Amino acid sequence: MEEPVFNAILGRRSIREFTDQPVTTAQLHKIVTAGIWAPSGLNNQPWRFVLIRDKDTAGRLAEQTRYGRIVESAPALIGVFLDTEAMYDPVKDHQAAGACIQNMLLCITEMGLGAVWLGQILQNKHRVNEILGLDPRYDLMALLAVGHPAHRNQRSRRRPLADFILNDIGGEKT
């Protein structure tokens, strides 16, 4: 049985080096579509996006994070925001934003592209809104740097499954 979603989960890596090959509007729209199909409480869909392929804007955003080199080198950036006027519960809506971003990252992996979820830039989220001309009601959740991977030699590992399961109540006995 094929397991494309599970394989994308296990194969996804944070990509920080990109080729110069552009990311198309169609590709960006597919990525965002994957994001908006994430679950949200009351189906409120509080996420909003800014698609950035302008080098001047990317340069100004790069100044807002210690990972500026990644921001400047990415052919595309996706700003992921929560519309605070569409939110109904801060915890649920922030969880929904995480699910949205993960959907996007998995879609990017499936498409053969690469991305990294940049969070350190959140320290300057108000300045990011100014650069992008956004109202303060839009709360930055992440900046995704997206492109064609320069290489795929990233490695990762996880601790054993048993390290994470606190208890298995009522499960089958092994």
C-alpha positions as CSV (number, residue, x, y, z in Angstrom):
1,M,0.0,0.0,0.0
2,E,1.3,3.4,-0.9
3,E,1.7,5.9,1.9
4,P,2.5,9.3,0.3
5,V,1.5,11.4,3.3
6,F,3.4,9.3,5.7
7,N,6.4,9.3,3.4
8,A,6.2,13.0,3.0
9,I,6.1,13.3,6.8
10,L,9.2,11.1,7.2
11,G,11.0,12.7,4.3
12,R,10.4,16.3,5.0
13,R,13.5,18.3,6.0
14,S,14.2,22.0,6.6
15,I,15.8,23.3,3.4
16,R,17.9,26.3,3.8
17,E,19.8,26.5,0.5
18,F,18.1,27.0,-2.8
19,T,18.8,27.1,-6.5
20,D,18.0,30.3,-8.5
21,Q,15.1,28.5,-10.2
22,P,11.9,30.5,-9.6
23,V,8.8,29.2,-7.8
24,T,5.7,29.8,-9.9
25,T,2.5,31.4,-8.9
26,A,0.7,28.1,-9.6
27,Q,3.1,26.4,-7.2
28,L,2.5,29.0,-4.5
29,H,-1.2,28.8,-4.9
30,K,-1.1,25.0,-4.5
31,I,0.9,25.4,-1.3
32,V,-1.5,27.9,0.1
33,T,-4.4,25.7,-0.9
34,A,-2.9,22.9,1.1
35,G,-2.6,25.3,4.1
36,I,-6.2,26.5,4.0
37,W,-7.5,22.9,4.1
38,A,-6.0,22.5,7.6
39,P,-8.6,22.1,10.4
40,S,-9.7,25.2,12.3
41,G,-12.1,25.5,15.2
42,L,-15.6,26.3,14.1
43,N,-14.1,26.2,10.6
44,N,-13.2,29.9,11.1
45,Q,-10.1,29.6,8.8
46,P,-8.3,32.5,10.4
47,W,-5.1,32.3,8.3
48,R,-4.0,34.8,5.7
49,F,-0.9,34.8,3.5
50,V,1.5,37.2,1.8
51,L,3.4,35.8,-1.2
52,I,6.7,37.5,-1.7
53,R,9.0,37.1,-4.7
54,D,10.3,40.7,-4.8
55,K,14.0,40.8,-3.9
56,D,13.8,44.3,-2.4
57,T,11.1,43.3,0.0
58,A,12.9,40.1,0.8
59,G,16.0,42.1,1.6
60,R,14.1,44.3,4.0
61,L,12.6,41.2,5.7
62,A,16.0,39.7,5.9
63,E,17.1,42.5,8.1
64,Q,14.5,41.4,10.6
65,T,16.0,38.1,11.4
66,R,19.4,36.5,12.1
67,Y,18.5,34.1,9.3
68,G,18.6,36.9,6.7
69,R,20.8,34.9,4.4
70,I,18.1,32.3,4.0
71,V,15.4,34.9,3.4
72,E,17.5,36.7,0.8
73,S,18.4,33.5,-1.1
74,A,14.9,32.0,-1.2
75,P,13.1,32.4,-4.6
76,A,9.8,32.8,-2.7
77,L,8.6,33.6,0.8
78,I,5.2,33.0,2.3
79,G,4.2,35.1,5.2
80,V,1.6,33.2,7.3
81,F,-0.6,35.4,9.5
82,L,-3.7,35.0,11.7
83,D,-6.4,37.5,11.2
84,T,-7.1,38.5,14.8
85,E,-10.6,39.6,13.8
86,A,-11.4,36.1,12.5
87,M,-10.1,34.4,15.6
88,Y,-12.4,33.0,18.3
89,D,-10.0,31.2,20.7
90,P,-6.3,32.1,20.9
91,V,-5.1,28.5,21.7
92,K,-7.3,26.8,19.1
93,D,-6.4,29.4,16.4
94,H,-2.7,29.2,17.1
95,Q,-2.9,25.4,16.9
96,A,-4.8,25.8,13.6
97,A,-2.0,28.0,12.3
98,G,0.5,25.3,13.1
99,A,-1.6,22.7,11.2
100,C,-1.9,25.1,8.3
101,I,1.9,25.5,8.2
102,Q,2.5,21.8,8.4
103,N,0.1,21.1,5.6
104,M,2.0,23.6,3.5
105,L,5.4,22.1,4.4
106,L,4.2,18.6,3.4
107,C,2.8,19.9,0.2
108,I,6.1,21.6,-0.6
109,T,7.9,18.3,0.1
110,E,5.5,16.3,-2.2
111,M,6.0,18.9,-5.0
112,G,9.8,18.3,-4.9
113,L,10.4,21.8,-3.5
114,G,12.0,22.6,-0.2
115,A,11.2,25.1,2.6
116,V,12.2,26.1,6.1
117,W,9.8,27.4,8.7
118,L,11.4,30.6,10.1
119,G,10.1,31.6,13.5
120,Q,12.9,33.8,14.9
121,I,11.6,36.7,12.8
122,L,8.5,36.8,15.1
123,Q,10.5,39.0,17.4
124,N,10.1,41.7,14.8
125,K,6.6,40.9,13.7
126,H,5.4,44.5,13.9
127,R,8.2,45.7,11.6
128,V,7.3,42.8,9.2
129,N,3.8,44.1,9.1
130,E,5.1,47.6,8.3
131,I,7.3,46.3,5.5
132,L,4.4,44.4,4.0
133,G,1.9,47.2,4.5
134,L,-0.3,45.2,6.7
135,D,-2.7,46.3,9.4
136,P,-1.7,45.3,12.9
137,R,-4.8,42.9,13.1
138,Y,-2.7,40.4,11.1
139,D,-0.5,38.5,13.5
140,L,2.7,36.9,11.9
141,M,2.9,33.2,12.7
142,A,5.8,32.2,10.4
143,L,7.8,33.1,7.3
144,L,8.3,30.2,5.0
145,A,11.4,30.4,2.7
146,V,10.5,28.3,-0.4
147,G,12.5,27.1,-3.4
148,H,14.1,24.3,-5.3
149,P,16.6,22.6,-3.0
150,A,20.3,23.2,-3.8
151,H,20.9,19.7,-2.3
152,R,19.1,17.1,-0.2
153,N,21.8,16.0,2.1
154,Q,20.0,17.1,5.3
155,R,19.8,14.4,8.0
156,S,17.5,14.1,11.0
157,R,16.7,11.6,13.6
158,R,14.1,11.1,16.3
159,R,14.3,9.4,19.7
160,P,12.6,6.0,20.0
161,L,8.8,6.0,20.0
162,A,8.8,4.6,23.6
163,D,10.4,7.8,24.8
164,F,7.2,9.7,23.9
165,I,4.3,7.5,25.0
166,L,3.5,8.1,28.6
167,N,0.9,5.3,28.9
168,D,-1.2,3.1,26.7
169,I,-4.4,2.7,28.5
170,G,-6.7,-0.1,27.3
171,G,-4.5,-1.0,24.4
172,E,-3.6,-4.5,23.3
173,K,-1.1,-6.4,25.3
174,T,2.1,-7.3,23.7
